[in-house]
Amino acid sequence: MSFSISGKSAIVTGSANGVGLAIARHFVTQGARVMFADMDEEKLASEVDAISAEEGVARYFAGDLRQHLTLANLLSATLAEFDRVDILVNASRQVLTSNPLDPKEDAFETLMEQNVATSLRLSQLIAKRMIKQAQDDEQAEGNIGSIVNLTSIAARRTRADLLAFSVSAAALDQVTRSMAVALAEHRIRVNAVAIGSVMSASLQGKLRESPDMRNRVTEITPMHRIGEADEVAEAVQYLASDCAGFVTGQILTVDGGRTLIDPVSASAH
């Protein structure tokens, strides 16, 4: 088995910035043909234009992926460019604080739609395409596709102001497991990477607002540092590659060990 994804065609959502962008860039450097997908067309165009032909093949699709028609158009655009889809990375996610006692300030519906429903709909659409590809290719052997969701350790941590985000992360974990079982007979693997102490776009924003947060995060992280987005990208590559050929329905945590300890005990030391 190999970690190689060279020659594979991949869609990476949320790839205009942050971890999604790091994953898409990394996939390109590893020889995959990558469709960058997000809402920010200007940023997407800039990122894709910066990738030279020698570095790999990259294209972009801009649109609101919460819309059903947009998802169909994303698939059509990818097939027009690459003729197939082998890997889907659902890296588009939104982090919002919420007030659980005030419906007007509760982000629950917004985050369930953005972080869960959109990933599920796109996974269903792409899975059907992967199955059709295998049916059309009589020589197809082994696994025919891989789906990787980007989720969060918030699914296992509790903060009142992150109720909506935490629930959406937990829901996406269960979507991952359920889809893994549903698609196993079709030879499509579904896994997730749960990130914690990683330099995501949301964490970068919080660090700008509160510089002291860096010290607080590193204090409760056993590895005493904040992870890099590229480290998440490498974990996603593993799950997408043939090296993880017998791995499905798993949530791989990339958080420097943060979920392994009691944060109260950690701060006391």
C-alpha positions in Angstrom: 0.0 0.0 0.0 1.1 3.6 -0.6 0.4 7.1 0.7 0.5 8.3 -2.9 -2.5 10.2 -4.2 -0.7 11.1 -7.5 -3.0 11.1 -10.5 -6.2 11.1 -8.3 -8.9 13.7 -8.9 -10.0 15.5 -5.7 -12.5 18.1 -4.6 -11.6 20.1 -1.5 -14.2 22.4 -0.2 -13.4 25.3 2.1 -10.2 25.8 0.2 -10.1 29.6 -0.1 -8.2 29.8 3.3 -7.1 28.1 6.4 -6.9 24.3 6.8 -9.0 23.7 3.6 -6.5 25.7 1.6 -3.6 23.9 3.2 -5.2 20.5 2.3 -5.8 21.6 -1.3 -2.3 22.9 -1.8 -0.8 19.8 -0.3 -2.8 17.5 -2.5 -1.5 19.4 -5.6 2.1 19.0 -4.5 1.4 15.3 -4.1 0.4 15.0 -7.7 -3.4 15.0 -7.3 -5.6 17.0 -9.7 -7.5 19.3 -7.4 -10.7 21.3 -7.6 -10.6 24.1 -5.1 -14.1 24.9 -4.0 -15.4 27.8 -1.8 -17.4 31.0 -2.0 -14.6 33.5 -2.3 -13.9 33.6 -6.1 -11.3 36.3 -5.9 -9.3 34.3 -3.3 -9.7 31.0 -5.1 -8.5 32.5 -8.4 -5.5 34.1 -6.7 -4.5 30.8 -5.0 -5.0 28.7 -8.1 -3.2 31.2 -10.4 -0.2 31.0 -8.1 0.2 27.3 -8.7 2.5 26.7 -11.7 2.0 23.9 -14.2 5.1 22.3 -12.8 3.7 22.1 -9.3 0.5 20.3 -10.4 -3.0 20.6 -11.7 -5.4 22.9 -9.9 -8.8 24.4 -10.8 -11.4 26.3 -8.8 -15.1 26.5 -8.5 -16.8 29.4 -6.6 -20.3 29.2 -5.3 -22.5 28.8 -2.2 -22.3 25.1 -1.5 -25.4 25.3 0.7 -27.4 25.4 -2.5 -28.4 22.0 -4.0 -27.9 23.3 -7.6 -24.4 24.6 -6.7 -23.4 21.2 -5.6 -24.5 19.7 -8.9 -22.6 22.4 -10.7 -19.5 21.7 -8.7 -19.6 18.1 -9.7 -20.2 19.0 -13.4 -17.3 21.4 -13.4 -15.0 18.8 -11.8 -16.0 16.2 -14.4 -15.5 18.7 -17.2 -11.9 19.3 -16.0 -10.8 15.9 -14.7 -13.4 13.4 -16.0 -13.8 11.8 -12.6 -13.7 12.2 -8.8 -11.7 9.9 -6.6 -11.4 11.9 -3.4 -13.8 14.3 -1.7 -12.6 16.4 1.3 -15.3 18.3 3.1 -13.2 21.0 4.7 -15.7 23.8 4.6 -16.8 24.7 8.1 -17.9 27.7 10.1 -17.2 28.4 13.7 -19.6 30.8 15.5 -20.3 31.5 19.1 -23.9 31.4 20.2 -26.2 32.1 23.1 -28.2 29.0 23.9 -30.8 31.0 25.8 -31.5 33.5 23.0 -32.8 32.1 19.7 -31.9 35.3 18.0 -28.3 34.8 18.9 -28.2 31.1 18.5 -26.2 29.9 15.5 -27.6 26.4 15.7 -29.5 26.3 12.4 -26.7 28.1 10.5 -24.0 25.7 11.6 -26.1 22.6 11.1 -26.7 23.7 7.6 -23.2 24.8 6.8 -21.2 22.2 8.7 -23.4 19.1 8.5 -26.1 19.2 5.8 -23.8 20.6 3.1 -21.1 18.0 3.7 -23.7 15.2 3.8 -25.4 16.3 0.5 -22.1 16.7 -1.3 -20.9 13.3 0.0 -24.1 11.6 -1.3 -23.8 13.2 -4.7 -20.1 12.4 -5.1 -20.6 8.8 -3.8 -23.1 8.2 -6.5 -20.6 9.4 -9.1 -17.9 7.2 -7.7 -20.2 4.2 -7.9 -21.1 5.0 -11.5 -17.4 5.3 -12.4 -16.7 1.9 -11.0 -19.6 0.4 -12.9 -18.3 1.9 -16.1 -14.8 0.6 -15.5 -14.9 -3.1 -15.5 -11.2 -3.2 -14.5 -11.8 -1.3 -11.3 -10.5 -3.2 -8.3 -10.2 -2.5 -4.6 -11.6 0.7 -3.1 -13.2 3.1 -5.6 -13.2 6.3 -3.6 -12.5 8.1 -0.4 -14.4 10.8 1.5 -12.7 12.7 4.3 -14.6 15.2 6.6 -13.0 17.9 8.6 -14.5 18.0 12.1 -13.4 19.2 15.5 -12.5 18.1 19.0 -15.4 20.4 20.1 -17.6 17.3 19.6 -16.0 16.0 22.8 -15.6 19.2 24.7 -18.3 21.3 26.3 -18.5 25.1 26.2 -21.8 26.9 26.4 -20.9 29.5 23.9 -19.9 26.8 21.4 -23.1 24.8 21.8 -24.1 25.1 18.1 -20.6 24.4 16.8 -20.0 21.5 19.2 -23.3 19.8 18.2 -22.5 20.3 14.5 -19.1 18.7 15.0 -20.6 15.7 16.9 -23.3 15.4 14.2 -20.6 15.3 11.4 -18.7 12.6 13.4 -21.9 10.5 13.3 -22.5 11.3 9.6 -19.0 10.0 9.0 -19.6 6.7 10.8 -23.1 6.2 9.2 -21.9 7.0 5.7 -18.9 4.7 6.2 -21.3 1.8 6.9 -23.7 2.7 4.1 -20.9 3.0 1.5 -18.7 0.1 2.6 -20.4 -2.4 0.3 -19.7 0.0 -2.6 -16.0 0.1 -1.7 -16.1 3.8 -0.7 -14.3 4.7 2.5 -15.5 7.6 4.7 -13.4 9.0 7.5 -12.8 12.3 9.4 -10.0 14.4 10.9 -10.9 16.2 14.1 -8.7 19.2 14.7 -8.0 21.0 17.9 -4.9 23.0 18.6 -4.2 23.7 14.9 -3.6 27.0 13.2 -7.0 27.2 11.4 -8.5 30.4 10.0 -10.8 30.7 13.1 -7.9 30.2 15.6 -5.8 32.8 13.7 -8.6 35.3 14.1 -8.9 34.6 17.8 -5.2 35.0 18.3 -5.3 38.4 16.7 -8.1 39.4 19.0 -6.5 37.9 22.1 -2.7 37.4 21.9 -2.7 35.8 25.4 -4.8 32.9 24.0 -1.7 31.4 22.4 -0.2 30.8 25.9 -3.5 29.4 27.2 -3.8 27.0 24.3 -0.2 25.7 24.6 -0.6 25.3 28.3 -3.4 22.8 27.9 -1.8 21.0 25.0 0.6 18.2 26.0 2.9 18.9 23.0 3.0 22.6 24.1 2.5 24.1 20.7 -0.1 24.9 18.1 -0.2 22.5 15.2 0.3 23.6 11.6 -2.4 23.3 8.9 0.0 21.2 6.8 0.0 18.6 9.6 -3.7 18.2 9.1 -3.3 18.0 5.4 -0.9 15.1 5.8 -3.4 13.3 8.0 -6.1 13.8 5.4 -3.7 12.5 2.7 -3.2 9.3 4.8 -7.0 8.7 5.0 -7.4 9.4 1.3 -4.6 7.1 0.2 -4.5 3.4 -0.4 -2.4 3.1 2.8 -5.7 3.5 4.7 -7.4 0.9 2.5 -8.9 -1.0 5.4 -9.8 2.2 7.4 -13.3 3.5 7.4 -15.7 5.2 9.8 -12.8 6.6 11.9 -12.2 10.0 13.5 -8.5 10.7 13.4 -7.7 13.4 16.0 -5.0 16.0 15.3 -4.7 18.1 18.4 -1.3 17.6 20.0 -2.9 15.5 22.7 -5.3 18.2 24.0 -8.3 15.9 24.4 -6.2 13.4 26.4 -6.0 15.5 29.6 -8.2 17.4 32.1 -7.9 21.1 31.2 -8.5 22.0 34.9 -5.6 19.8 35.9 -3.4 21.1 33.1 -3.9 24.7 34.1 -3.2 23.9 37.7 0.3 22.8 36.7 
